[in-house]
Amino acid sequence: MDNLVDAKLAQIQTGLTNFIERNDRRYKENDQRSQEAAARLMQLEQAFVSRNPGSPMGIGCEKSLGAQVVDSEGLAAFRKGAKSSGQIEAGSLFQKAVNIISGPWTVGPDYRPTIAAPAQPRLPLRALLPTFVTTSNLCEYPRETARSGSPDYQYPEATDKVQGDFTFALIQCPISTIAFWIACSKQVVDDSPALAAYVNGRLLYLMNAKVEAELLFGSGASGHISGLCTQATPASGAPSDFLTSTAAAISQLAAAGFQADFLVANPQDWWTARQLKAVGSGVYLIGDPMAATTPQVWGLAVSLSLSMPAGKFLIGVTNECAIADRQQATIEISRSHASFFTQNLIALLCEERLALLTYRPEAFVFGQVTTSGS
């Protein structure tokens, strides 16, 4: 029994001895590897320091001109009250100017996808005018041109009553086409969605701006819109300041039996009028300048349009005109133009078809103002 115990103990002691010897060898091997790694790290640090003595821990490149100036003794003295920092030596920076200006460390630009567009003012005139959709290329409507006879008493009995007579004319307004197109590279449209969207938006804006100008001043020539100002009655009386002239035009329409409900003016005239103050109190005549005021004067909705020249205005009745929409402004893209297919070009076409029906031209007054005073 004792022999078995001694044999077992000897076996355990041998196993422990072998385990200790194996761990000791592994420790020595790991220690040797750690020493080798430390030596390699030391060599790398020494190499960096020797190649880049001006940078912390030897990592990076030489100090930039800005860093040298900031760290200079001259700037430190200037901050403490010296009148001048003196000359600050840039060391060897100028000898390596090529690397600094156009070397591999040049920072790339931060490209912003937003495109800087020209000013695009709001175009509110069309929103004021009634609009209907048409599927024809011609709009017609009857206009009363003359009347005879007026209502009167029948007296005495059994006598003839007054007979009236109305004369009408058939007015025709052909649909006008306004269009605009540009050539554009197919690659630009494919590769730059932001630019393509910008171009489309600009085309639509330019189209709407042209339409607004024609609604006001269209010549009425063949294929052209006859604008409201072109057909309007000239304002009577001498021009005066903005408020006085517009009030006189409203009175002129009232005398003809029309109640004006909108005004088109140039933004400069409007903001000049907004600065008018009451004599004595100095209170602004057109609203508190600190309040968000919707453009309105004499109870009329005001459309501020750059198509209206400074010093001019139009006052009228919205229900006495209408826009016939044959085709709203659209964008069409095609390569079927000249040699565009082989040149990888595309045509972007913006087009609109419409007519302006002016039922009663006398329901509009076109006038002018003088420079407004305070």
C-alpha positions as CSV (number, residue, x, y, z in Angstrom):
1,M,0.0,0.0,0.0
2,D,2.8,2.4,0.9
3,N,4.6,1.6,-2.4
4,L,1.5,2.6,-4.3
5,V,1.3,6.0,-2.5
6,D,5.0,6.7,-3.1
7,A,4.7,5.9,-6.8
8,K,1.7,8.2,-7.1
9,L,3.5,11.1,-5.3
10,A,6.5,10.6,-7.5
11,Q,4.3,10.8,-10.6
12,I,2.7,14.0,-9.4
13,Q,6.1,15.6,-8.6
14,T,7.4,14.7,-12.0
15,G,4.3,16.3,-13.7
16,L,4.7,19.5,-11.6
17,T,8.4,19.7,-12.5
18,N,7.7,19.4,-16.2
19,F,4.9,22.0,-16.0
20,I,7.2,24.5,-14.3
21,E,10.0,23.9,-16.8
22,R,7.6,24.5,-19.8
23,N,6.2,27.7,-18.3
24,D,9.8,28.9,-17.6
25,R,10.8,28.4,-21.2
26,R,7.6,30.2,-22.4
27,Y,8.3,33.2,-20.1
28,K,11.9,33.4,-21.4
29,E,10.7,33.3,-25.0
30,N,8.0,36.0,-24.4
31,D,10.5,38.2,-22.6
32,Q,12.9,37.9,-25.5
33,R,10.1,38.8,-28.0
34,S,9.2,41.8,-25.8
35,Q,12.7,43.0,-25.8
36,E,13.0,42.7,-29.5
37,A,9.7,44.6,-30.0
38,A,10.9,47.4,-27.7
39,A,14.2,47.6,-29.6
40,R,12.3,47.9,-32.9
41,L,10.0,50.6,-31.5
42,M,13.1,52.5,-30.3
43,Q,14.7,52.3,-33.8
44,L,11.5,53.6,-35.4
45,E,11.3,56.6,-32.9
46,Q,14.9,57.4,-33.5
47,A,14.4,57.3,-37.3
48,F,11.4,59.6,-37.1
49,V,13.2,62.1,-34.8
50,S,16.2,62.1,-37.1
51,R,14.1,62.8,-40.2
52,N,11.6,65.3,-38.6
53,P,13.4,67.1,-35.8
54,G,10.8,69.9,-35.7
55,S,7.7,67.8,-34.9
56,P,6.6,66.4,-31.6
57,M,7.7,62.8,-31.1
58,G,9.2,63.1,-34.6
59,I,5.8,62.4,-36.2
60,G,4.5,64.7,-39.1
61,C,6.3,67.2,-41.2
62,E,8.1,70.5,-40.5
63,K,6.3,73.3,-38.8
64,S,4.1,75.4,-41.1
65,L,4.7,79.1,-41.5
66,G,1.7,79.8,-39.3
67,A,3.0,77.5,-36.6
68,Q,6.4,79.1,-36.7
69,V,4.9,82.6,-36.4
70,V,2.6,81.5,-33.5
71,D,5.4,79.9,-31.6
72,S,7.9,82.7,-32.2
73,E,9.5,84.8,-29.5
74,G,8.7,88.0,-31.5
75,L,4.9,87.3,-31.4
76,A,5.1,86.5,-27.7
77,A,6.8,89.9,-27.1
78,F,4.2,91.6,-29.3
79,R,1.4,90.1,-27.2
80,K,3.0,91.5,-24.0
81,G,3.0,95.1,-25.4
82,A,5.9,95.4,-27.8
83,K,5.3,97.7,-30.7
84,S,6.5,95.2,-33.2
85,S,7.2,91.5,-33.4
86,G,10.3,92.1,-35.4
87,Q,11.4,89.8,-38.2
88,I,10.4,86.2,-37.7
89,E,12.7,83.7,-39.2
90,A,11.0,81.0,-41.2
91,G,14.0,78.7,-41.3
92,S,14.1,76.3,-44.2
93,L,10.5,76.7,-45.0
94,F,11.1,78.8,-48.2
95,Q,13.5,76.1,-49.5
96,K,10.6,73.7,-49.5
97,A,7.9,76.0,-50.8
98,V,7.1,73.7,-53.8
99,N,6.3,70.8,-51.4
100,I,4.0,73.0,-49.3
101,I,2.2,74.7,-52.1
102,S,1.6,71.7,-54.5
103,G,2.9,68.7,-52.7
104,P,1.1,65.5,-51.8
105,W,-0.3,67.1,-48.6
106,T,-2.4,69.7,-50.5
107,V,-6.0,69.6,-49.1
108,G,-8.7,69.0,-51.6
109,P,-11.6,71.5,-51.9
110,D,-14.8,71.1,-49.9
111,Y,-17.3,70.9,-52.8
112,R,-20.7,72.4,-52.0
113,P,-23.5,71.1,-54.2
114,T,-25.6,74.3,-53.7
115,I,-25.5,76.4,-56.9
116,A,-25.3,80.2,-56.5
117,A,-28.3,81.4,-58.5
118,P,-29.2,84.9,-59.6
119,A,-32.0,86.6,-57.7
120,Q,-35.4,85.1,-58.5
121,P,-38.1,87.4,-57.1
122,R,-41.5,86.1,-56.4
123,L,-44.0,86.3,-59.3
124,P,-47.4,86.8,-57.6
125,L,-49.3,88.6,-60.4
126,R,-50.6,85.4,-62.0
127,A,-51.8,84.1,-58.6
128,L,-54.2,87.1,-58.5
129,L,-55.8,86.6,-61.9
130,P,-58.6,84.1,-62.6
131,T,-57.5,81.1,-64.6
132,F,-59.3,78.4,-66.6
133,V,-58.2,75.4,-68.7
134,T,-58.9,75.3,-72.4
135,T,-58.3,72.6,-75.0
136,S,-58.6,74.8,-78.0
137,N,-56.2,77.1,-79.8
138,L,-58.7,80.0,-79.8
139,C,-60.9,81.6,-77.1
140,E,-63.9,83.6,-78.0
141,Y,-66.3,85.7,-75.9
142,P,-69.0,88.3,-76.6
143,R,-68.4,91.9,-75.4
144,E,-71.1,94.5,-75.2
145,T,-70.0,97.5,-77.3
146,A,-73.1,99.7,-77.3
147,R,-76.5,100.3,-75.8
148,S,-79.4,102.4,-76.6
149,G,-82.5,103.3,-74.5
150,S,-82.8,103.4,-70.7
151,P,-85.4,102.2,-68.3
152,D,-88.2,104.7,-67.7
153,Y,-91.8,105.1,-66.4
154,Q,-94.8,104.0,-68.4
155,Y,-97.1,107.0,-68.0
156,P,-99.9,107.4,-68.7
157,E,-101.2,103.9,-69.0
158,A,-101.6,102.3,-72.4
159,T,-98.6,104.2,-73.8
160,D,-95.5,102.5,-75.3
161,K,-92.7,101.4,-72.9
162,V,-89.1,102.3,-73.6
163,Q,-87.3,99.9,-75.9
164,G,-83.6,99.2,-75.4
165,D,-81.0,97.8,-77.7
166,F,-77.7,96.2,-77.1
167,T,-74.8,95.7,-79.6
168,F,-72.2,92.9,-79.1
169,A,-68.9,92.1,-80.7
170,L,-67.3,88.6,-80.8
171,I,-63.8,89.0,-79.4
172,Q,-61.2,86.4,-80.3
173,C,-58.1,85.6,-78.3
174,P,-55.7,83.2,-80.0
175,I,-53.5,81.0,-77.8
176,S,-50.0,82.3,-77.7
177,T,-46.9,80.1,-77.4
178,I,-43.9,81.2,-75.4
179,A,-40.9,78.9,-75.4
180,F,-37.2,78.8,-74.5
181,W,-34.5,76.1,-74.9
182,I,-30.8,75.5,-74.1
183,A,-28.3,72.9,-75.1
184,C,-26.7,70.8,-72.4
185,S,-24.2,68.0,-72.2
186,K,-25.7,64.6,-71.6
187,Q,-22.9,63.8,-69.2
188,V,-23.8,66.8,-67.1
189,V,-27.4,65.8,-66.8
190,D,-26.5,62.2,-66.0
191,D,-23.6,62.9,-63.6
192,S,-24.9,66.0,-61.8
193,P,-28.6,65.7,-60.7
194,A,-28.2,69.0,-58.7
195,L,-27.1,70.9,-61.8
196,A,-29.9,69.3,-63.9
197,A,-32.5,70.3,-61.3
198,Y,-31.1,73.8,-61.1
199,V,-31.3,74.2,-64.9
200,N,-34.9,73.0,-65.0
201,G,-35.8,75.4,-62.2
202,R,-34.1,78.3,-63.9
203,L,-35.9,77.6,-67.2
204,L,-39.2,77.5,-65.5
205,Y,-38.5,80.8,-63.6
206,L,-37.4,82.6,-66.8
207,M,-40.5,81.3,-68.5
208,N,-42.8,82.6,-65.8
209,A,-41.0,85.9,-65.7
210,K,-41.6,86.3,-69.4
211,V,-45.2,85.4,-69.1
212,E,-45.7,88.0,-66.3
213,A,-44.1,90.7,-68.4
214,E,-46.4,89.8,-71.4
215,L,-49.5,89.8,-69.1
216,L,-48.7,93.4,-68.3
217,F,-47.2,94.8,-71.5
218,G,-47.8,92.3,-74.3
219,S,-48.1,94.2,-77.6
220,G,-51.2,92.3,-78.9
221,A,-49.4,91.8,-82.3
222,S,-50.1,88.6,-84.2
223,G,-49.3,85.6,-82.0
224,H,-48.7,87.9,-79.0
225,I,-50.6,88.5,-75.8
226,S,-52.3,91.8,-75.4
227,G,-51.3,92.9,-71.9
228,L,-53.4,94.6,-69.3
229,C,-51.3,97.8,-69.3
230,T,-51.5,97.9,-73.1
231,Q,-55.3,97.9,-73.0
232,A,-55.8,99.9,-69.8
233,T,-57.2,103.4,-69.6
234,P,-54.5,106.0,-68.8
235,A,-54.8,107.6,-65.4
236,S,-56.3,111.1,-65.5
237,G,-54.7,114.0,-63.7
238,A,-51.1,114.9,-63.0
239,P,-48.8,112.3,-61.4
240,S,-48.3,112.6,-57.7
241,D,-46.8,110.5,-54.9
242,F,-47.6,106.8,-54.7
243,L,-50.5,107.0,-52.2
244,T,-52.2,110.0,-53.9
245,S,-51.8,108.7,-57.5
246,T,-53.2,105.2,-56.6
247,A,-56.1,106.8,-54.8
248,A,-56.9,108.9,-57.8
249,A,-56.8,105.8,-60.0
250,I,-59.2,104.0,-57.7
251,S,-61.5,107.0,-57.8
252,Q,-61.3,107.0,-61.6
253,L,-62.4,103.4,-61.8
254,A,-65.2,104.0,-59.3
255,A,-66.5,106.8,-61.4
256,A,-66.7,104.3,-64.3
257,G,-68.6,101.8,-62.1
258,F,-65.8,99.5,-61.2
259,Q,-64.5,98.5,-57.8
260,A,-60.8,98.0,-58.0
261,D,-59.3,95.0,-56.0
262,F,-55.7,94.7,-57.0
263,L,-52.6,96.9,-57.7
264,V,-49.4,96.0,-59.5
265,A,-46.4,98.2,-58.6
266,N,-42.6,98.2,-58.8
267,P,-41.0,97.1,-55.5
268,Q,-39.0,100.3,-55.3
269,D,-42.1,102.5,-55.4
270,W,-43.8,100.3,-52.8
271,W,-40.9,100.5,-50.3
272,T,-40.5,104.2,-50.9
273,A,-44.2,104.6,-50.0
274,R,-43.7,102.4,-46.9
275,Q,-41.3,105.0,-45.6
276,L,-43.9,107.8,-45.7
277,K,-44.6,109.3,-42.3
278,A,-47.4,111.5,-41.0
279,V,-46.5,115.1,-40.6
280,G,-45.9,116.0,-36.9
281,S,-46.4,112.5,-35.3
282,G,-43.8,110.8,-37.5
283,V,-46.0,107.6,-37.6
284,Y,-45.5,105.5,-40.6
285,L,-48.5,105.7,-42.9
286,I,-48.4,102.2,-44.2
287,G,-48.2,100.0,-41.2
288,D,-45.8,99.3,-38.4
289,P,-42.3,98.6,-39.8
290,M,-41.7,96.0,-37.1
291,A,-44.8,94.0,-38.1
292,A,-45.0,91.4,-40.8
293,T,-47.3,93.3,-43.2
294,T,-48.8,91.8,-46.4
295,P,-48.5,94.3,-49.2
296,Q,-51.8,96.1,-49.2
297,V,-52.8,99.7,-49.9
298,W,-56.3,101.3,-49.9
299,G,-57.7,97.8,-49.3
300,L,-56.2,96.5,-52.5
301,A,-54.0,93.4,-52.8
302,V,-50.5,94.5,-54.0
303,S,-48.5,92.5,-56.5
304,L,-44.8,93.7,-56.5
305,S,-43.4,93.0,-59.9
306,L,-40.1,93.8,-61.5
307,S,-41.8,93.7,-64.8
308,M,-43.6,96.9,-63.8
309,P,-41.2,99.8,-64.4
310,A,-40.4,102.1,-61.5
311,G,-42.8,105.0,-61.4
312,K,-45.6,103.1,-63.0
313,F,-48.6,101.1,-61.6
314,L,-51.7,99.2,-62.7
315,I,-55.0,99.1,-60.9
316,G,-57.8,96.9,-61.9
317,V,-60.6,94.4,-61.3
318,T,-59.5,90.8,-61.3
319,N,-62.9,89.4,-62.5
320,E,-62.7,91.6,-65.6
321,C,-59.9,89.4,-67.1
322,A,-58.9,85.7,-67.1
323,I,-56.0,83.5,-68.2
324,A,-56.8,80.6,-70.5
325,D,-54.3,77.8,-69.9
326,R,-53.8,75.7,-73.0
327,Q,-50.6,74.2,-71.7
328,Q,-48.9,75.0,-68.4
329,A,-45.1,75.5,-68.4
330,T,-43.4,72.2,-69.1
331,I,-39.8,70.9,-69.5
332,E,-39.1,68.6,-72.4
333,I,-35.7,66.9,-73.0
334,S,-34.7,65.5,-76.4
335,R,-31.6,64.5,-78.4
336,S,-33.4,64.9,-81.8
337,H,-31.9,68.2,-82.8
338,A,-29.2,68.7,-85.5
339,S,-26.2,66.5,-84.6
340,F,-27.0,66.4,-80.9
341,F,-27.1,62.5,-80.9
342,T,-23.6,62.1,-82.1
343,Q,-22.3,65.0,-80.0
344,N,-23.9,63.7,-76.8
345,L,-25.8,66.8,-76.4
346,I,-29.5,67.2,-75.3
347,A,-31.9,70.1,-75.8
348,L,-33.9,71.2,-72.7
349,L,-37.1,73.0,-73.9
350,C,-39.4,75.0,-71.7
351,E,-42.8,75.9,-73.3
352,E,-46.1,77.4,-72.3
353,R,-49.3,78.1,-74.2
354,L,-51.9,80.6,-72.9
355,A,-54.1,83.5,-73.7
356,L,-55.2,86.6,-71.7
357,L,-58.9,87.5,-72.0
358,T,-59.7,91.1,-71.1
359,Y,-63.4,91.4,-70.8
360,R,-63.6,95.1,-70.1
361,P,-60.4,97.1,-70.8
362,E,-61.9,100.1,-69.1
363,A,-61.8,98.2,-65.8
364,F,-58.0,98.8,-65.7
365,V,-56.1,102.1,-65.1
366,F,-52.4,102.5,-66.0
367,G,-50.7,105.4,-64.2
368,Q,-47.5,106.8,-62.9
369,V,-46.1,108.3,-59.7
370,T,-43.6,111.0,-58.9
371,T,-40.9,110.5,-56.2
372,S,-42.6,110.1,-52.9
373,G,-41.8,112.6,-50.2
374,S,-42.2,112.4,-46.4
